[in-house]
Amino acid sequence: MKDWRELFEDDALVDGWELYLDGKVENLEVYEEDDGKYAEISAVVYDEDPEDDSDDDETEEAEEFEVYSEIEGDDIIEITCECHESLEGGFCKHMAAMYYEFEDEHGTVWEENKDKEAE
């Protein structure tokens, strides 16, 4: 797979890394084709509501974002998230966090597929 990081702005990568390090990615699911290549990746990413600017001393409640990616061959053909940035057509921090979690559990995306092709 081509390097997914090339799709993202630096801010989304940094913020996604923070979400990943904070353990905000859960329920990662990976589906493979019969040839062993990845076909779909999905996860739930928890994040505080970015629209909540209240000055309350109460702990902010994390919002749940479902993230989904479809892969065909070595190309990412779709990445979706329920957040406002994604709905406006951007690549968000929640998507980046899901890919960081994927790499943590399954190895670097590009290297792993390269190894499979060499077999």
N, C-alpha and C positions, 0 to 999 in steps of 0.2 A: 504494500500500500504506500502511496505517496505520503510524504510527511504532512500530517494533518495540521501542524503548527503554522504552515504557510498560509492557511486560510484566515488566521486570527490576527487581530491587532494586538500589540504588546500589552495593553491594559487588560484585555480579556484573558490573555495567557497568565499574567501575574495574578489577577483576581481568581482565576480558575485554579491555579496552583495553591493559593491560600485555602480555598474551599476544600481541595483535595487533602492538604496537610491537616486541616481541621476535622477530617473524617466526615465530611458532609455528603459524601457520595455513598448511596446504599442501593441494594437490590440490583447490582450490575448483572446483566444477562447478556450472554454472547451466543449467537447462533452461527453455525458453520455450514457451508455447502458440503456436498458429498466429496468434493475434491480437497477438502480441508481448508479452503479459504474462508475468511470471515464474510458473513452476509449481513448480519444485523447486530447492533450493539444498543442496549438500552439501560437506563439507570434512573434513579430518583436522586435529585440533588436538593439539599436543604439550604436555604439562605434566608437571612432576615429580609423583610419587605423593604426594598429600596425606596418605596414611595412614602414610608412612614417616617415623617420628620418630627414626631412628637417629642417633647422634652420630658416625658414621664420617666420616673425612676424605675418603672416596671421593666422586667426583662422582656426584650423583644421576642415575639414568637416567630419561629422559623417558618417560612413558606416552602411548600413542596413543589418542585418543578420536575416534570417528566421530560427526559431527554431521549431522543431516538436517532440512530444513524443507520443508513442503508449503504452497503458497500457492494460494488460490482467489480470483480477482478481486483485491480489495484487502485480503483477510483472510488472516492467517497461521492456518492451521487445524491445523498440527501442527509441533512442534519436538521433536526427540529427541536425546539424547546417551547415551553408555554410562556416564557417571560416576554415582557414588552420589547426588549431589544431584538429578540429573535423574530417576533411577530412583525417587526419593522424591517426584517430582511438581514439583520446582522448576525454575526457569529458571537455568541455570548460566553460569559465566564462559566456558566453551567455546562455548556457543551465541552469546553476545555477541561473542566474538572472531571467529566465522565471519561474523556480520553486519557487523562493522567491516571485515573483509577484502572482503566483497562490495561495500560502499559505496566502498571505495578503488578497486576495479577497475571498478565499473559505475555509479558515481555514487550520490547519495543516493536511497534506495529510493523514498520518497514523491514527491520531485520528478521522478524519471525516469518513474514511472507517470503522474503528472499531465501531463507533457509528451506522453506517448503518447496519453492520452485527448483532449487538445486537438487532435490532428492529424485 
